[in-house]
């Protein structure tokens, strides 16, 4: 890692001070109390956040001031942790530490996808490596995983040398993941994946079993080498949520993945029947769910269609992604009075459409979301936003309107 210049050091220390100030302010205490109530299963004020993962350039990249490569990485992390609060005044909790996730990765398949990305866009094209999974079965063999604890510790030490006296670093464990259908589709594309269910079902089952085994071996490795840390509090839980809970350890020695959060989804199978999901996906996800303490499930797929026969069977499910593609009132009925968080991911066009915000339409829309989630543990995360046109006030006002509607229409 490069030596940080005096100028960059001053910028980073100023950012660390800003984060520390946010962490110790009264507003943060109020937000942490909201998350604490959700963690304990108390139906109180829902949290509302505007997530920026699809327009990071507007809210992080455009504000970078450091010149050094590694300094900019530290600056990116610091700015990212504060975007929700500084720019949108949403319910993002802020800690008085510099969180560093364990440097780890899992590749369930040996082949690397051929992805063609559009210039200046988040869109991409998948160039399939094969359209015959039987003939090219070897492509899927050789899945692997990597845990770089030394690199993680070195990055923490690097940050501490710059601003550790202000904002000490801490290594955090992210939720365990077990993605299979997404990596598979990125190798063979969606059409070939769907056709494989009909043309080569036995081979597809072998591929799913093999990928699941890679994750199981990864979890075993973490346990055997004592590499597990608590997933609680500010630890990240996919999709872009936090690990606050009273059901898992927040500190101390972790010996089993059953003491951690896990995350699964299968949005790639949202267009198949529930029975087909049950045949080709559920059995493998079920094996992984048994390795988790708590589960966060879903991305943008429909979960209403697979709730009763499949998802409802998982007693450790605690967050369920509810995208606009679902029958939202029905999901509310399923989750009402349970410990499962109705993790709402509202429609994004109300904030991404050009021109002034249609405030009346936004209030009306969030009234429907709030009424659907009434009686549920409720968390709102506005994802799938491609741009706010560099207008931070636009994002702030959108959050304000969402919170206004929820305060009026959501009932515990």
C-alpha positions in Angstrom: 0.0 0.0 0.0 1.2 3.5 -0.9 2.3 6.2 1.4 -0.4 8.7 2.0 0.4 12.3 1.3 -0.1 15.0 3.9 -2.9 16.5 1.9 -4.8 13.2 1.6 -4.2 12.5 5.2 -5.8 15.8 6.2 -8.8 15.0 4.0 -9.3 11.5 5.5 -8.9 12.7 9.1 -11.5 15.4 8.4 -13.9 12.7 7.1 -13.2 10.5 10.1 -14.1 13.5 12.4 -17.3 14.0 10.5 -18.3 10.4 10.8 -17.5 10.4 14.6 -19.6 13.5 15.0 -22.6 11.9 13.2 -22.2 8.8 15.3 -22.4 10.8 18.6 -25.2 13.1 17.7 -28.8 12.9 19.1 -30.2 12.0 15.7 -28.1 8.9 15.5 -29.2 7.8 19.0 -32.8 8.1 17.8 -32.0 6.0 14.7 -30.2 3.3 16.7 -33.2 3.1 19.0 -35.4 2.4 15.9 -33.0 -0.4 14.8 -32.9 -1.8 18.3 -36.6 -2.1 18.4 -36.7 -3.9 15.1 -33.9 -6.2 16.4 -36.1 -7.1 19.4 -39.3 -7.7 17.3 -41.0 -4.5 18.5 -43.3 -2.9 15.9 -42.5 0.8 16.2 -41.2 3.5 13.8 -40.0 1.9 10.5 -36.6 2.8 9.1 -36.5 4.4 5.7 -33.3 4.6 3.6 -32.5 5.7 0.0 -29.8 3.3 -1.2 -27.3 4.5 -3.7 -25.5 1.4 -5.0 -26.6 2.1 -8.6 -25.6 5.8 -8.6 -22.4 5.8 -6.5 -20.7 8.2 -8.9 -23.2 11.0 -8.1 -22.9 10.7 -4.3 -19.4 9.3 -3.7 -17.3 9.5 -6.9 -18.1 13.1 -7.6 -17.1 14.1 -4.1 -13.7 12.4 -3.9 -10.8 14.8 -3.2 -7.9 12.5 -2.4 -5.3 12.0 -5.1 -3.6 8.7 -4.0 -5.1 5.4 -5.2 -5.3 3.8 -1.7 -6.2 7.1 -0.1 -9.2 7.3 -2.4 -10.3 3.8 -1.4 -10.3 4.8 2.2 -12.1 8.0 1.3 -14.7 6.0 -0.7 -15.4 3.8 2.3 -15.8 6.8 4.6 -18.0 8.8 2.3 -20.2 5.7 1.5 -20.9 5.1 5.2 -22.3 8.6 5.5 -24.2 9.2 2.3 -27.7 8.3 3.7 -27.3 10.6 6.6 -25.3 13.5 5.1 -27.2 13.8 1.8 -30.6 12.4 2.4 -31.2 12.5 6.2 -32.5 8.9 6.1 -32.3 6.3 8.8 -28.9 5.0 8.1 -27.2 4.2 11.4 -23.6 5.5 11.9 -21.0 3.8 14.1 -18.0 5.3 15.8 -15.7 2.8 14.1 -14.3 2.2 10.6 -15.8 -1.1 9.6 -13.8 -3.4 7.4 -15.5 -6.4 6.0 -13.5 -9.6 5.9 -11.8 -9.9 2.5 -13.4 -13.2 1.3 -15.0 -14.5 -1.8 -16.7 -17.7 -3.1 -17.0 -18.8 -6.7 -19.4 -21.8 -6.9 -18.2 -22.6 -10.4 -14.8 -22.9 -12.1 -15.7 -21.0 -15.2 -15.6 -17.2 -15.2 -18.4 -15.4 -17.0 -18.0 -13.4 -20.2 -19.7 -10.1 -19.3 -19.9 -7.3 -21.8 -20.6 -4.0 -20.1 -22.1 -0.9 -21.6 -20.0 2.3 -21.5 -21.2 4.8 -18.8 -24.0 2.4 -17.8 -24.7 -0.2 -15.2 -26.2 -2.4 -17.9 -24.4 -5.4 -19.3 -24.7 -8.3 -21.8 -24.0 -12.0 -20.9 -22.2 -13.9 -23.6 -22.9 -17.5 -22.8 -20.0 -19.9 -22.5 -22.2 -22.8 -23.6 -25.8 -23.7 -24.5 -25.3 -27.4 -23.7 -24.6 -28.0 -20.0 -24.3 -31.8 -20.5 -21.6 -31.5 -23.2 -19.7 -28.8 -21.3 -20.3 -30.0 -17.8 -16.6 -29.5 -17.0 -17.1 -25.7 -17.2 -19.0 -25.8 -13.9 -16.4 -27.9 -12.0 -13.7 -26.4 -9.8 -15.6 -23.9 -7.6 -13.4 -22.3 -5.0 -13.3 -19.8 -2.1 -10.8 -17.4 -0.6 -10.5 -15.8 2.8 -7.7 -13.2 3.1 -7.6 -12.4 6.8 -4.0 -11.1 6.6 -5.0 -8.6 3.9 -8.0 -7.6 6.0 -5.9 -6.9 9.0 -3.3 -5.0 6.9 -6.0 -2.7 5.6 -7.2 -2.1 9.1 -3.7 -1.2 10.2 -3.3 1.1 7.2 -6.5 2.9 8.1 -5.6 3.1 11.8 -2.2 4.7 10.9 -4.1 7.6 9.3 -7.1 8.1 11.5 -7.3 5.3 14.1 -7.0 7.8 16.9 -10.3 9.3 15.7 -12.1 6.4 14.2 -10.6 3.0 15.1 -11.0 0.2 12.6 -12.9 -3.0 13.3 -13.2 -6.2 11.3 -16.8 -7.2 10.7 -18.3 -10.3 9.3 -20.8 -9.8 6.5 -23.7 -12.2 6.2 -22.9 -15.5 4.6 -24.0 -15.9 1.0 -25.0 -18.9 -1.1 -25.8 -17.5 -4.5 -26.1 -20.2 -7.2 -28.7 -19.2 -9.8 -27.2 -15.8 -10.5 -23.6 -17.1 -11.1 -25.0 -19.9 -13.2 -27.1 -17.5 -15.4 -24.0 -15.3 -15.9 -22.2 -18.4 -17.4 -25.0 -19.7 -19.7 -27.5 -16.8 -19.8 -31.2 -16.9 -18.8 -32.6 -18.6 -21.9 -30.2 -21.5 -21.7 -30.8 -21.8 -18.0 -34.5 -22.1 -18.5 -34.1 -24.6 -21.4 -31.8 -26.7 -19.3 -34.6 -27.4 -16.8 -36.4 -29.1 -19.7 -33.6 -30.5 -21.8 -31.1 -31.6 -19.1 -32.8 -31.7 -15.7 -30.5 -34.4 -14.3 -27.3 -32.5 -15.2 -28.8 -29.2 -13.9 -29.4 -31.0 -10.5 -25.8 -32.2 -10.5 -24.6 -28.6 -11.1 -26.8 -27.2 -8.3 -25.6 -29.9 -6.0 -22.0 -29.3 -6.8 -22.3 -25.5 -6.2 -24.1 -26.1 -2.9 -21.3 -28.3 -1.8 -18.7 -25.5 -2.5 -20.6 -23.3 -0.1 -20.9 -26.1 2.5 -17.1 -26.6 2.3 -16.6 -22.9 2.6 -18.7 -22.8 5.8 -16.8 -25.8 7.1 -13.5 -24.0 6.4 -14.6 -20.9 8.3 -15.6 -23.0 11.3 -12.5 -25.3 11.3 -10.1 -22.4 11.0 -11.9 -20.2 13.6 -12.4 -17.4 11.1 -16.0 -16.6 12.1 -17.0 -13.2 13.6 -20.4 -12.1 14.9 -22.9 -10.8 12.4 -24.8 -8.3 14.5 -25.2 -4.5 14.7 -23.4 -2.7 11.9 -22.4 -5.9 10.1 -23.8 -5.9 6.6 -26.7 -8.1 5.7 -27.5 -8.5 2.0 -29.5 -6.9 0.5 -27.9 -3.7 1.8 -29.4 -4.0 5.3 -27.9 -4.3 8.8 -27.5 -7.2 11.2 -29.2 -5.8 14.3 -30.8 -8.7 16.2 -31.3 -10.0 19.7 -31.2 -13.6 18.5 -27.5 -13.9 17.6 -24.3 -13.1 19.6 -23.0 -9.6 19.2 -19.6 -10.4 20.7 -17.5 -13.2 21.9 -16.3 -16.4 20.2 -18.2 -17.7 17.2 -17.8 -21.4 16.5 -20.6 -22.1 14.1 -22.2 -20.6 11.1 -25.5 -21.2 12.9 -24.6 -18.2 15.0 -24.6 -15.9 11.9 -26.9 -14.3 9.4 -27.1 -15.7 5.9 -28.5 -14.4 2.7 -30.1 -16.2 -0.3 -32.1 -15.3 -3.3 -33.2 -16.6 -6.7 -34.6 -13.8 -8.8 -33.5 -15.7 -11.9 -36.4 -18.2 -11.3 -39.1 -15.6 -10.8 -40.7 -16.5 -14.1 -40.9 -20.3 -13.5 -43.7 -22.0 -11.6 -43.5 -22.4 -7.9 -43.2 -26.2 -8.5 -40.3 -25.7 -10.8 -38.6 -23.5 -8.2 -39.3 -26.2 -5.7 -37.7 -28.8 -7.9 -34.5 -27.0 -9.0 -33.7 -24.4 -6.4 -35.4 -25.0 -3.0 -33.7 -28.3 -2.0 -30.3 -26.7 -2.4 -31.2 -23.5 -0.7 -32.7 -25.5 2.1 -29.3 -27.2 2.7 -27.7 -23.8 3.1 -30.4 -22.4 5.3 -29.8 -25.1 7.8 -26.3 -23.7 8.2 -27.4 -20.2 9.1 -28.6 -18.8 12.4 -30.9 -16.2 10.7 -31.8 -15.7 7.1 -32.4 -12.7 4.9 -34.1 -13.7 1.7 -34.8 -12.2 -1.7 -33.8 -9.6 -4.2 -36.3 -8.5 -6.9 -38.1 -11.8 -7.4 -41.7 -12.6 -6.5 -41.8 -14.3 -3.1 -45.6 -14.3 -2.7 -45.9 -17.3 -5.1 -43.4 -19.4 -3.2 -44.2 -18.4 0.3 -46.7 -21.0 1.5 -45.0 -24.1 0.1 -41.4 -23.1 0.6 -40.2 -19.9 2.2 -42.6 -20.2 5.2 -40.9 -23.5 6.1 -37.7 -21.7 7.2 -38.1 -20.9 10.9 -35.0 -18.8 10.9 -36.2 -16.4 8.2 -36.0 -12.8 9.6 -36.0 -10.5 6.6 -38.0 -11.0 3.4 -37.5 -8.8 0.4 -40.8 -7.4 -0.9 -40.3 -5.9 -4.4 -43.1 -4.3 -6.4 -43.5 -7.4 -8.4 -45.3 -9.0 -5.5 -48.8 -8.9 -4.3 -47.7 -6.7 -1.4 -50.9 -6.8 0.7 -50.8 -10.6 0.5 -47.2 -10.6 1.8 -48.3 -8.3 4.6 -50.9 -10.9 5.6 -48.3 -13.6 5.6 -45.8 -11.7 7.8 -48.2 -9.8 10.1 -47.4 -10.4 13.8 -44.4 -12.5 12.9 -40.6 -11.9 13.6 -40.0 -11.6 9.8 -39.2 -8.1 8.6 -41.3 -6.8 5.7 -38.2 -5.5 3.8 -39.8 -3.2 1.3 -38.0 -2.3 -1.9 -40.4 0.3 -3.4 -40.8 1.2 -7.1 -38.0 3.5 -8.1 -39.5 5.6 -10.9 -41.0 8.2 -8.6 -37.5 9.4 -7.8 -35.7 8.6 -11.1 -38.3 10.2 -13.5 -37.0 13.4 -15.0 -38.5 16.7 -13.9 -39.8 17.8 -10.5 -40.9 15.1 -8.0 -44.6 14.3 -8.2 -45.1 14.7 -4.5 -48.8 13.8 -4.6 -48.1 10.5 -6.5 -45.3 9.7 -4.1 -47.5 10.2 -1.0 -50.2 8.1 -2.6 -47.8 5.3 -3.5 -46.2 5.1 -0.1 -49.7 5.1 1.5 -50.3 1.8 -0.3 -46.9 0.4 0.8 -47.5 1.4 4.4 -51.0 -0.1 4.5 -49.7 -3.4 3.0 -47.0 -3.6 5.7 -49.2 -2.6 8.6 -48.9 -5.0 11.5 -45.5 -6.1 10.3 -41.9 -5.4 11.3 -41.3 -2.9 8.5 -38.1 -1.6 6.9 -38.0 0.5 3.7 -34.9 0.4 1.4 -35.4 2.3 -1.8 -33.1 0.4 -4.2 -32.9 0.1 -8.0 -32.4 3.9 -8.3 -30.3 4.7 -11.3 -29.9 8.4 -10.8 -31.1 11.4 -8.8 -29.5 13.7 -11.5 -26.9 14.8 -9.0 -29.6 16.6 -7.0 -29.1 15.7 -3.3 -32.1 17.7 -2.3 -34.2 15.6 -4.6 -33.2 12.5 -2.6 -33.7 14.2 0.7 -37.2 15.4 -0.2 -38.1 11.9 -1.5 -37.1 10.3 1.8 -39.1 13.0 3.7 -42.2 12.3 1.7 -41.9 8.5 2.2 -41.5 9.0 5.9 -44.5 11.3 6.0 -46.8 8.8 4.3 -45.5 5.9 6.5 -46.0 7.9 9.7 -49.6 8.6 8.7 -50.7 5.3 7.3 -48.5 2.5 8.7 -50.0 0.9 11.8 -48.1 -1.4 14.2 
